[in-house]
């Protein structure tokens, strides 16, 4: 699924590289009087775990690698060798024929606790969960892959979302936060369940049309590409009508708010007003930020 459209977009002779170009950052400034070298070691170990492993059967060239960042903020020491943290996951992909990358995933997970002893092996076993940290990281890598593949082919990310769903299932018996249904409508369970729900299919239709039919055509024809994006945004209303509390709505705006403002900076006023009206009806808390969409086009 990935190979054909990506070869069309980003041809390269080398097809043996792993999938990720991932940077892991751990901020432990909130933790005082503890051994900080441990977190530097963890950064290195997680980076090697992510970037040196093959995560799927598709072949990636070096320029096709998914750029992503995992930013941990250690909030407290829950107990000996156990930490509470926030995790922000961001991923990007190139836009066809442009010196520009578009964000494909931006998500903050504030329900993370994990145990870690310096230099302990970082190991992932497909059918068992031995480490909550590894489970969380692996879950988000599959979510990033799914979101990326969905931008290239309709529902192309389904195999990866299913992998993430399997991890959620395995974690139901673990005494860890962030995995359980109904505990939080924006946790890991809610996120992957939302993506795979039939009634949330408009989100995936939006994601494919926005990227592959919209952004990837904007260099060749800005008006045509923008028109496709504008039409694709109608799916936000369908998502809202199906579930106004869906985590997918916040995922979309957290990922795309700045880009939307940029896209419509040179649009005609009628299009600006229509997009602004749609977005602010669904995201009233963003209205001040989205005011930039209505500003007159820069000549």
PAZAPA-4460 file (N, C-alpha, C; in steps of 0.05 Angstrom, whole numbers, plus 32768, in hexadecimal, padded with zeros to 4 digits):
% residues 299
    n_x    n_y    n_z   ca_x   ca_y   ca_z    c_x    c_y    c_z   seq   type   mol
   8011   7FE8   8000   8000   8000   8000   8011   8019   8000     1      X     A
   8026   8018   8010   8037   8030   8012   8049   8033   7FF9     2      X     A
   8053   801C   7FEF   8069   801D   7FDC   8062   802B   7FC2     3      X     A
   804B   8024   7FB7   8045   8030   7F9C   8042   804E   7F9D     4      X     A
   8030   8059   7FAE   802E   8076   7FAE   8047   8084   7FB7     5      X     A
   8056   8078   7FC9   806E   8086   7FD2   8084   8086   7FBD     6      X     A
   8087   8070   7FAE   809A   8070   7F99   8093   8085   7F84     7      X     A
   8079   8089   7F80   8070   809D   7F6D   8078   80B9   7F78     8      X     A
   8076   80BC   7F92   807B   80D6   7F9E   8099   80DB   7FA2     9      X     A
   80A7   80C7   7FAD   80C2   80CC   7FB6   80D4   80B5   7FAD    10      X     A
   80DA   80B3   7F93   80EA   809D   7F89   8106   809E   7F94    11      X     A
   8111   8086   7F99   812C   8084   7FA4   8137   8069   7F9E    12      X     A
   8151   8067   7F9B   815D   804D   7F94   815F   803B   7FAD    13      X     A
   8161   8047   7FC4   8165   8037   7FDC   814A   8031   7FE9    14      X     A
   8144   8017   7FEE   812A   800F   7FF9   812E   7FFC   8011    15      X     A
   8143   8000   8020   8149   7FEE   8036   8147   7FFB   8052    16      X     A
   8142   8014   8052   8143   8023   806C   812B   801C   807D    17      X     A
   812E   8020   8098   8118   801D   80AA   8104   8034   80A6    18      X     A
   80EE   8032   80B5   80D7   8045   80AF   80DA   8060   80BC    19      X     A
   80E9   8062   80D3   80E8   807A   80E3   8102   8089   80E4    20      X     A
   8100   80A3   80E3   8116   80B5   80EB   810B   80C4   8104    21      X     A
   810E   80B7   811B   8101   80C0   8133   8114   80CC   8147    22      X     A
   810D   80E3   8152   811D   80EF   8168   810E   80EC   8182    23      X     A
   811C   80E2   8196   8110   80DE   81B0   811C   80F3   81C3    24      X     A
   810B   8103   81D0   8115   8117   81E2   8107   8113   81FE    25      X     A
   8117   8114   8213   810D   8110   822E   8115   8129   823F    26      X     A
   8100   8137   8247   8104   814F   8258   80FE   8146   8275    27      X     A
   8113   8147   8286   8110   813F   82A2   8114   8157   82B5    28      X     A
   8110   8170   82AB   8115   8188   82BB   8103   8189   82D3    29      X     A
   80EC   817D   82D2   80DA   817E   82E9   80E2   816B   8300    30      X     A
   80F5   815A   82FA   80FF   8147   830E   811A   8151   8319    31      X     A
   811A   8157   8333   8132   8161   833F   8140   814B   8350    32      X     A
   815A   814D   8352   8169   813C   8363   8169   811F   835C    33      X     A
   8167   8119   8342   8168   80FD   8339   817D   80FA   8323    34      X     A
   8184   80E2   831D   8199   80DC   830B   8190   80E0   82EE    35      X     A
   8199   80F6   82E1   818E   80FE   82C7   819B   80EE   82B0    36      X     A
   81B3   80E3   82B3   81BF   80D4   829E   81AE   80BD   8294    37      X     A
   819E   80B2   82A7   818C   809C   82A0   817A   80A4   8289    38      X     A
   8170   80BD   8289   815D   80C5   8274   816B   80C9   8259    39      X     A
   8184   80D1   825A   8194   80D2   8241   8198   80B7   8236    40      X     A
   819E   80A3   8247   81A0   8088   823E   8186   807E   8232    41      X     A
   8170   8085   823F   8156   807C   8235   8150   8088   8219    42      X     A
   8157   80A2   8216   8154   80AF   81FC   8162   809F   81E6    43      X     A
   817B   8098   81EB   818B   8089   81D7   817F   806E   81D2    44      X     A
   8178   8060   81E7   816D   8045   81E4   8153   8044   81D5    45      X     A
   8141   8058   81DB   8128   8059   81CC   812C   8061   81AF    46      X     A
   813E   8073   81AA   8144   807B   818E   814E   8063   817E    47      X     A
   8160   8053   8189   816A   803C   817B   8154   8027   8177    48      X     A
   8144   8023   818C   812D   8010   818A   811A   8017   8173    49      X     A
   8114   8031   8171   8101   803A   815D   810D   803A   8141    50      X     A
   8125   8045   813E   8130   804B   8124   813E   8033   8117    51      X     A
   8146   8020   8127   8155   8009   811C   8144   7FF0   8118    52      X     A
   812B   7FF2   811E   8119   7FDB   811B   8107   7FDE   8102    53      X     A
   8101   7FC8   80F5   80ED   7FC8   80DF   80D1   7FC4   80EB    54      X     A
   80BF   7FD7   80E5   80A5   7FD7   80F1   808F   7FCD   80DE    55      X     A
   8095   7FCA   80C5   8081   7FC0   80B2   808F   7FB4   809A    56      X     A
   8080   7FA8   8088   808B   7F9A   8070   8091   7FAE   805A    57      X     A
   8084   7FC5   805A   8089   7FD8   8044   80A6   7FE2   8044    58      X     A
   80B0   7FE8   802D   80CC   7FF1   802A   80CD   8010   8028    59      X     A
   80DF   801B   8037   80E2   8038   8038   80FE   8040   802F    60      X     A
   8100   8054   801E   811A   8060   8018   8120   8073   802E    61      X     A
   8139   807D   802E   8141   8091   8043   812F   80AA   8043    62      X     A
   8128   80B3   802B   8118   80CC   802A   80FA   80C6   8030    63      X     A
   80F3   80AD   8031   80D7   80A6   8038   80D3   80A2   8056    64      X     A
   80E9   80A2   8065   80E6   809D   8081   80D3   80B1   808E    65      X     A
   80C5   80A8   80A2   80B2   80B9   80B1   80C1   80C8   80C6    66      X     A
   80C2   80E3   80C4   80CE   80F3   80D9   80BA   80F5   80F0    67      X     A
   80C4   80EF   8108   80B3   80F1   811F   80C3   80F9   8138    68      X     A
   80B5   8103   814B   80C1   810B   8165   80B0   8100   817C    69      X     A
   80BE   80F5   818F   80B1   80EC   81A8   80BD   80FE   81BE    70      X     A
   80AC   810F   81C9   80B5   8121   81DE   80A9   8119   81F9    71      X     A
   80BA   810F   820B   80B1   8108   8226   80B7   811F   8239    72      X     A
   80A4   8124   824A   80A8   8137   8260   80A3   8127   827A    73      X     A
   80B8   8122   8289   80B6   8113   82A2   80AA   8125   82B7    74      X     A
   8092   811D   82C2   8084   812F   82D5   808A   8128   82F2    75      X     A
   808E   810E   82F7   8093   8107   8313   809E   80EB   8314    76      X     A
   80A9   80E4   832C   80B1   80C9   8331   809A   80BC   8340    77      X     A
   808D   80A9   8333   8076   809C   833F   807E   8089   8356    78      X     A
   8094   807B   8352   80A0   806A   8366   80BC   8063   835D    79      X     A
   80CA   8052   836A   80E6   804C   8362   80E6   8041   8346    80      X     A
   80F7   804D   8335   80FA   8045   8319   80E0   8047   8309    81      X     A
   80CD   8057   8312   80B4   805A   8304   80AD   8078   8302    82      X     A
   80A5   8080   82EA   80A2   809D   82E4   8087   80A2   82D7    83      X     A
   807D   80BA   82DC   8065   80C4   82CF   806E   80D9   82BB    84      X     A
   8062   80D9   82A3   806B   80EA   828E   8055   80F2   827B    85      X     A
   8059   8108   826D   804A   810F   8255   805A   8107   823D    86      X     A
   804C   80FE   8228   8059   80F7   820F   804B   8105   81F8    87      X     A
   805B   8114   81E9   8050   8121   81D0   805C   8113   81B8    88      X     A
   804B   810A   81A6   8054   80FC   818E   804D   810D   8176    89      X     A
   8061   8112   8166   805D   8122   814D   806A   8114   8136    90      X     A
   805D   8114   811F   8067   8108   8107   8061   8119   80EF    91      X     A
   8072   8116   80DA   8070   8127   80C2   8076   8116   80A9    92      X     A
   806C   811F   8092   8074   8114   8079   8078   8129   8064    93      X     A
   8089   8125   8050   808D   8139   803B   8073   813D   802A    94      X     A
   8070   8155   8020   805B   815A   800C   8067   8158   7FF1    95      X     A
   8059   814B   7FDF   8063   8145   7FC4   806D   815E   7FB6    96      X     A
   8086   815B   7FAD   8092   8170   7F9C   8095   818B   7FAA    97      X     A
   8097   818A   7FC4   8099   81A4   7FD3   80AE   81A1   7FE9    98      X     A
   80BB   81B7   7FEF   80CE   81B8   8005   80BF   81BD   801F    99      X     A
   80AC   81AC   8025   809A   81B0   803B   8092   8195   8046   100      X     A
   8090   8193   8061   8086   817B   806D   806C   8182   807C   101      X     A
   805A   816F   807C   8040   8173   8089   803E   8161   80A1   102      X     A
   8033   816B   80B6   802F   815C   80CF   8019   8147   80CA   103      X     A
   801E   812E   80D1   800A   8119   80CE   8000   810E   80E9   104      X     A
   800D   8116   80FF   8004   810D   8119   8010   811F   812E   105      X     A
   7FFE   8129   8140   8007   813A   8156   7FF5   8133   816E   106      X     A
   8000   8125   8181   7FEF   811B   8197   7FFE   811C   81B1   107      X     A
   7FF1   8125   81C6   7FFC   8126   81E0   7FEF   8111   81F2   108      X     A
   7FFF   8100   81FE   7FF5   80EC   8211   7FFF   80F3   822D   109      X     A
   7FEC   80FA   823E   7FF3   8103   8259   7FEE   80EC   826E   110      X     A
   7FE9   80D4   8264   7FE3   80BE   8275   7FF9   80A8   8271   111      X     A
   8011   80AF   8278   8027   809C   8275   8036   8098   828F   112      X     A
   8038   8080   8298   804A   8078   82AD   805A   8060   82A4   113      X     A
   8073   8060   82AA   8084   804A   82A1   809B   8045   82B5   114      X     A
   80A4   802C   82B4   80BB   8024   82C5   80D4   8022   82B3   115      X     A
   80EA   802A   82BE   8103   8029   82AE   811B   8027   82C1   116      X     A
   812D   8015   82BB   8147   8013   82C8   815C   8017   82B2   117      X     A
   816F   8028   82B7   8183   802F   82A3   8190   8016   8298   118      X     A
   8192   8016   827D   819F   8001   826D   818F   7FE7   826C   119      X     A
   8177   7FE7   8276   8167   7FCF   8272   815F   7FCD   8255   120      X     A
   815D   7FB5   8249   8157   7FB2   822D   813B   7FBE   8225   121      X     A
   813A   7FCA   820E   8120   7FD4   8203   8117   7FBF   81EF   122      X     A
   8104   7FAF   81F6   80FC   7F97   81E6   80DE   7F98   81E1   123      X     A
   80D7   7F93   81C8   80BA   7F91   81C1   80B4   7F74   81B9   124      X     A
   80A1   7F68   81C6   8097   7F4D   81BE   807A   7F50   81B5   125      X     A
   8074   7F47   819D   805B   7F4D   8190   8042   7F44   81A0   126      X     A
   8043   7F2E   81AD   802B   7F23   81B9   802A   7F25   81D8   127      X     A
   803E   7F32   81E4   803E   7F36   8200   8048   7F52   8207   128      X     A
   803F   7F5C   821E   8048   7F76   8227   8059   7F73   8240   129      X     A
   8073   7F79   823D   8085   7F77   8253   808D   7F92   825F   130      X     A
   8088   7FA8   824F   808F   7FC3   8258   807A   7FD6   824E   131      X     A
   806E   7FE6   8261   805B   7FF9   8258   8067   800F   8246   132      X     A
   8080   8016   824C   808D   802A   823B   808F   8020   821F   133      X     A
   8098   8008   821B   809B   7FFC   8200   8080   7FFA   81F3   134      X     A
   806C   7FF2   8202   8051   7FEF   81F7   8047   800A   81ED   135      X     A
   804B   801F   81FD   8041   803A   81F5   8050   8044   81DC   136      X     A
   806B   8041   81DC   807A   8049   81C5   8072   803A   81AB   137      X     A
   806F   8020   81AE   8068   8010   8197   804C   8017   818C   138      X     A
   803A   801B   819F   801F   8023   8198   801F   803D   8187   139      X     A
   802F   8051   8190   802F   806A   8181   803E   8068   8166   140      X     A
   8052   8057   8165   805F   8053   814B   804B   8047   8137   141      X     A
   803B   8034   813F   8027   8029   812D   8011   803E   8126   142      X     A
   800A   804F   8139   7FF7   8064   8133   8003   8078   811F   143      X     A
   801C   807F   8122   802A   8091   810F   802B   8084   80F3   144      X     A
   8032   806A   80F2   8032   805C   80D8   8016   805C   80CB   145      X     A
   8002   8057   80DB   7FE6   8057   80D1   7FDE   8072   80C6   146      X     A
   7FE4   8087   80D5   7FDD   80A2   80CC   7FEC   80A9   80B2   147      X     A
   8005   80A1   80B1   8015   80A7   8099   800B   8098   8081   148      X     A
   8006   807E   8083   7FFC   806E   806D   7FE0   8077   8064   149      X     A
   7FD0   8081   8076   7FB5   808B   806F   7FB7   80A3   805D   150      X     A
   7FCE   80B2   805D   7FD1   80C9   804C   7FD7   80C1   802F   151      X     A
   7FDF   80A8   802B   7FE7   809F   8010   7FD3   808E   8002   152      X     A
   7FC2   8080   8011   7FAE   806E   8006   7F96   806E   8018   153      X     A
   7F7E   806C   800D   7F66   806B   801D   7F67   8054   8031   154      X     A
   7F66   805A   804B   7F67   8047   8061   7F81   8036   805F   155      X     A
   7F96   8041   8054   7FAF   8032   8051   7FBC   802B   806B   156      X     A
   7FB5   8039   8081   7FC1   8035   809A   7FB4   8020   80AC   157      X     A
   7F9F   8013   80A2   7F90   7FFF   80B2   7FA1   7FEA   80BF   158      X     A
   7FB4   7FDD   80B1   7FC4   7FC8   80BE   7FD3   7FD2   80D6   159      X     A
   7FDC   7FEB   80D5   7FEB   7FF7   80EC   7FD9   7FFE   8103   160      X     A
   7FC1   8009   80FC   7FAE   800E   8111   7FA5   7FF5   811F   161      X     A
   7FA3   7FDF   8110   7F9D   7FC5   811C   7FB3   7FBC   812F   162      X     A
   7FCC   7FC1   8128   7FE2   7FBA   8139   7FE0   7FCA   8153   163      X     A
   7FDA   7FE4   8151   7FD7   7FF5   8168   7FC0   7FEB   817A   164      X     A
   7FAA   7FE3   816C   7F93   7FD8   817B   7F9A   7FBE   818A   165      X     A
   7FAB   7FAE   817E   7FB4   7F95   818B   7FC3   7F9C   81A5   166      X     A
   7FD3   7FB0   81A4   7FE2   7FB8   81BC   7FCF   7FC2   81D2   167      X     A
   7FBB   7FD1   81CA   7FA7   7FDA   81DD   7F99   7FC2   81EA   168      X     A
   7F92   7FAE   81DA   7F85   7F96   81E4   7F97   7F88   81F8   169      X     A
   7FB1   7F85   81F1   7FC3   7F77   8204   7FC6   7F86   821E   170      X     A
   7FC4   7FA0   821D   7FC8   7FB1   8235   7FAF   7FB3   8246   171      X     A
   7F99   7FA7   823F   7F81   7FA9   824F   7F84   7F9C   826A   172      X     A
   7F95   7F88   826C   7F99   7F7A   8286   7FB0   7F86   8296   173      X     A
   7FBE   7F9A   828A   7FD4   7FA6   8299   7FC9   7FBC   82AB   174      X     A
   7FD6   7FC0   82C1   7FCD   7FD5   82D4   7FDB   7FEF   82CD   175      X     A
   7FD5   7FF9   82B5   7FE2   8012   82AB   7FCD   8025   82A1   176      X     A
   7FD1   803F   82A5   7FBE   8053   829C   7FC1   8057   827D   177      X     A
   7FAB   8061   8271   7FAC   8069   8255   7FA2   8055   8241   178      X     A
   7F9C   803D   824B   7F95   8027   8238   7F78   801F   8239   179      X     A
   7F6A   8026   824E   7F4F   801B   8253   7F39   802B   8244   180      X     A
   7F25   801D   823B   7F0E   802A   822F   7EFF   8039   8245   181      X     A
   7EF5   8051   823D   7EE3   8061   824E   7EF2   8070   8264   182      X     A
   7F0B   806A   8269   7F1A   8079   827E   7F1E   8096   8275   183      X     A
   7F22   8099   825B   7F28   80B4   8250   7F21   80B3   8233   184      X     A
   7F12   80C7   8229   7F09   80C6   820D   7F1F   80CF   81FA   185      X     A
   7F37   80D4   8205   7F4E   80DC   81F4   7F67   80CB   81FA   186      X     A
   7F63   80B4   8205   7F7A   80A3   820B   7F81   8091   81F3   187      X     A
   7F94   807E   81F7   7F9D   806D   81E1   7F87   805B   81D7   188      X     A
   7F77   8051   81E8   7F60   8040   81E0   7F4D   8050   81CF   189      X     A
   7F46   8068   81D7   7F33   8079   81C9   7F3E   8081   81AD   190      X     A
   7F58   8086   81AC   7F64   808F   8193   7F63   8079   817D   191      X     A
   7F6C   8062   8183   7F6D   804D   816E   7F51   8043   8169   192      X     A
   7F40   8041   817D   7F24   8039   8179   7F16   804D   8167   193      X     A
   7F1B   8067   816B   7F0E   807B   815B   7F16   8079   813D   194      X     A
   7F30   8075   8139   7F3A   8073   811D   7F2D   805B   810E   195      X     A
   7F28   8045   811D   7F1E   802D   8110   7F00   802B   8110   196      X     A
   7EF2   803C   811E   7ED5   803B   811E   7EC9   8042   8103   197      X     A
   7EB5   8033   80FB   7EA8   8038   80E1   7E9C   8054   80E0   198      X     A
   7E91   805D   80F5   7E84   8077   80F5   7E98   808E   80F3   199      X     A
   7EB2   8088   80F9   7EC7   809C   80F7   7ED5   809A   80DC   200      X     A
   7ECB   808B   80C9   7ED7   8088   80AF   7EDB   80A3   80A1   201      X     A
   7EC9   80B7   80A5   7ECE   80D1   8099   7EE9   80DD   80A0   202      X     A
   7EF4   80D7   80B8   7F0E   80E1   80BF   7F24   80D7   80AC   203      X     A
   7F22   80BD   80A6   7F37   80B1   8095   7F33   80BA   8078   204      X     A
   7F1B   80BF   8070   7F16   80CA   8055   7F21   80E6   8053   205      X     A
   7F1D   80F6   8068   7F28   8111   806A   7F46   810F   8069   206      X     A
   7F53   80FE   8078   7F70   80FC   807A   7F7D   80F6   805F   207      X     A
   7F71   80E3   8050   7F7C   80DC   8036   7F78   80F3   8022   208      X     A
   7F60   80FE   8020   7F5A   8113   800D   7F6B   812C   8013   209      X     A
   7F6C   8133   802C   7F7B   814B   8034   7F98   814A   802B   210      X     A
   7FA5   8132   802F   7FC1   8130   8029   7FC7   8128   800C   211      X     A
   7FBC   8112   8004   7FC4   8107   7FEA   7FB7   8117   7FD2   212      X     A
   7F9E   811F   7FD5   7F91   812D   7FC0   7F92   814B   7FC3   213      X     A
   7F97   8154   7FDB   7F99   8171   7FE0   7FB5   817B   7FE1   214      X     A
   7FC3   8176   7FF8   7FDE   8181   7FFB   7FF1   8179   7FE5   215      X     A
   7FF0   815F   7FDD   8004   8155   7FC9   7FFF   8161   7FAE   216      X     A
   7FEA   816F   7FAA   7FE4   817C   7F90   7FE7   819B   7F91   217      X     A
   7FEE   81A5   7FA8   7FED   81C2   7FAB   8004   81D0   7F9D   218      X     A
   801B   81C3   7F9A   8031   81D0   7F8C   802A   81D3   7F6E   219      X     A
   801E   81BF   7F63   8016   81C0   7F47   7FFE   81D2   7F43   220      X     A
   7FEB   81D1   7F55   7FD2   81E1   7F52   7FC8   81E9   7F6E   221      X     A
   7FD1   8200   7F79   7FC9   8208   7F94   7FAB   820A   7F97   222      X     A
   7F9D   8215   7F84   7F80   8218   7F86   7F72   81FD   7F87   223      X     A
   7F7A   81EB   7F75   7F6E   81D1   7F74   7F73   81C1   7F8E   224      X     A
   7F8C   81C2   7F96   7F92   81B3   7FAF   7F83   81BE   7FC7   225      X     A
   7F82   81D9   7FC9   7F74   81E5   7FDF   7F56   81DF   7FDE   226      X     A
   7F4B   81DE   7FC5   7F2F   81D8   7FC2   7F28   81BC   7FCC   227      X     A
   7F3A   81A9   7FC7   7F36   818E   7FD1   7F37   818D   7FEF   228      X     A
   7F4A   819C   7FFB   7F4C   819D   8018   7F33   81A9   8024   229      X     A
   7F29   81BE   8018   7F11   81CB   8022   7EF9   81B8   8022   230      X     A
   7EF7   81A9   800C   7EE1   8195   800A   7EE5   817F   801F   231      X     A
   7EFE   8177   8023   7F03   8161   8036   7EFC   8169   8053   232      X     A
   7EFD   8183   8059   7EF7   818C   8074   7EDA   8188   807B   233      X     A
   7EC9   8185   8067   7EAD   817F   806D   7EAA   8166   807E   234      X     A
   7EBD   8154   807C   7EBC   813B   808C   7EBE   8141   80AA   235      X     A
   7ECA   8158   80B1   7ECB   815E   80CE   7EAF   8161   80DA   236      X     A
   7E9D   816B   80CA   7E81   816E   80D4   7E75   8152   80D8   237      X     A
   7E7B   8140   80C5   7E71   8124   80C8   7E7C   8116   80E1   238      X     A
   7E96   811B   80E7   7EA2   8110   80FF   7E95   811C   8117   239      X     A
   7E91   8136   8117   7E85   8144   812E   7E69   813A   8133   240      X     A
   7E59   8136   811E   7E3E   812C   8121   7E3D   8110   812B   241      X     A
   7E51   8100   8124   7E52   80E4   812E   7E5B   80E2   814B   242      X     A
   7E6E   80F3   8152   7E78   80F3   816E   7E86   810E   8173   243      X     A
   7E78   8120   817F   7E84   813B   8183   7E9C   813B   8196   244      X     A
   7E9F   8125   81A5   7EB5   8123   81B8   7ECB   8111   81AE   245      X     A
   7ECA   810A   8194   7EDF   80F8   8189   7EFB   8104   818C   246      X     A
   7F0D   80F3   8194   7F29   80FB   8196   7F34   8103   817B   247      X     A
   7F29   80F8   8165   7F33   80FE   814B   7F2F   811B   8143   248      X     A
   7F1B   8128   814E   7F18   8144   8148   7F2F   8154   8154   249      X     A
   7F37   814E   816C   7F4E   815D   8178   7F68   8155   816A   250      X     A
   7F6A   813C   8162   7F82   8134   8154   7F85   8144   813A   251      X     A
   7F6F   8147   812C   7F70   8156   8113   7F79   8173   8117   252      X     A
   7F6D   8180   812A   7F73   819D   812E   7F8F   81A1   813A   253      X     A
   7F96   818F   814D   7FB1   8191   8159   7FC7   818D   8144   254      X     A
   7FC0   817D   8130   7FD4   8176   811B   7FD4   818B   8105   255      X     A
   7FBD   8197   80FF   7FBA   81A7   80E6   7FB4   81C5   80EA   256      X     A
   7FB0   81CE   8102   7FA7   81EA   8105   7FBA   81FE   80F7   257      X     A
   7FD3   81FD   80FC   7FE6   8210   80F0   7FE6   820D   80D2   258      X     A
   7FE5   81F5   80C8   7FE6   81F0   80AB   7FCD   81FB   809E   259      X     A
   7FB6   81F8   80AA   7F9E   8203   809E   7F9F   8221   809B   260      X     A
   7FAA   822E   80AF   7FAD   824B   80AE   7FBF   8253   8096   261      X     A
   7FD4   8244   8093   7FE6   8249   807C   7FD9   8243   8061   262      X     A
   7FCB   822D   8060   7FBE   8225   8046   7FAB   823B   803D   263      X     A
   7F9B   8246   804F   7F86   8259   8047   7F90   8276   8047   264      X     A
   7FAA   827A   804B   7FB4   8296   804C   7FB1   82A4   8031   265      X     A
   7FB1   8294   801B   7FAE   82A0   8000   7F94   8298   7FF3   266      X     A
   7F81   828F   8002   7F67   8287   7FF7   7F56   829F   7FF3   267      X     A
   7F40   829C   7FE3   7F2D   82B2   7FE0   7F1D   82B5   7FFA   268      X     A
   7F11   82CC   7FFD   7F04   82D2   8016   7EEC   82C0   801C   269      X     A
   7EDD   82B9   8007   7EC6   82A7   800B   7ECF   828C   8016   270      X     A
   7EE4   8281   800B   7EEF   8268   8015   7EF9   826A   8031   271      X     A
   7F07   8280   8037   7F11   8285   8052   7EF9   8285   8066   272      X     A
   7EE4   8294   805F   7ECE   8297   8072   7EC0   827C   8076   273      X     A
   7EBC   826C   8061   7EAF   8252   8063   7EBF   823F   8075   274      X     A
   7ED9   823E   8070   7EEA   822D   8080   7EEB   8235   809D   275      X     A
   7EED   824F   80A2   7EEC   825A   80BD   7ED2   8253   80CB   276      X     A
   7EBC   8256   80BE   7EA2   8250   80CA   7EA0   8233   80D1   277      X     A
   7EA9   8221   80BF   7EA8   8204   80C5   7EB9   81FD   80DD   278      X     A
   7ED2   8207   80DC   7EE5   81FF   80F1   7EDD   820A   810D   279      X     A
   7ED5   8223   810E   7ECE   822F   8128   7EB4   8223   8133   280      X     A
   7EA3   8219   8122   7E8A   820C   812C   7E91   81F2   813A   281      X     A
   7EA6   81E5   8132   7EAE   81CB   813E   7EC3   81D0   8153   282      X     A
   7ED4   81E4   8150   7EEA   81EA   8162   7EE7   8207   816D   283      X     A
   7ED3   820D   817D   7ECF   8228   8186   7EE7   8232   8197   284      X     A
   7EF5   8221   81A5   7F0B   8229   81B5   7F23   8232   81A4   285      X     A
   7F23   822C   818A   7F38   8234   8178   7F31   824D   8168   286      X     A
   7F1A   825A   816E   7F10   826F   815D   7F24   8287   815B   287      X     A
   7F31   828E   8172   7F44   82A4   8171   7F5C   829D   8160   288      X     A
   7F66   8285   8163   7F7C   827C   8153   7F75   827B   8135   289      X     A
   7F5D   8272   8130   7F54   826E   8114   7F4D   8289   8107   290      X     A
   7F4C   829E   8116   7F46   82B8   810A   7F59   82BF   80F4   291      X     A
   7F71   82B4   80F5   7F85   82B9   80E0   7F7C   82B0   80C5   292      X     A
   7F6B   829C   80C4   7F61   8292   80AA   7F51   82A8   809C   293      X     A
   7F43   82B8   80AB   7F32   82CC   809E   7F40   82E6   8095   294      X     A
   7F5A   82E8   809C   7F69   82FF   8095   7F6B   8302   8077   295      X     A
   7F6B   8319   806B   7F6D   831D   804E   7F87   830F   8044   296      X     A
   7F85   8304   802C   7F9B   82F6   801F   7FB4   8309   801C   297      X     A
   7FCB   82FD   8022   7FE4   830C   801E   7FEB   830C   8001   298      X     A
   7FF0   8324   7FF5   7FF6   8325   7FD9   8013   8326   7FD4   299      X     A
***
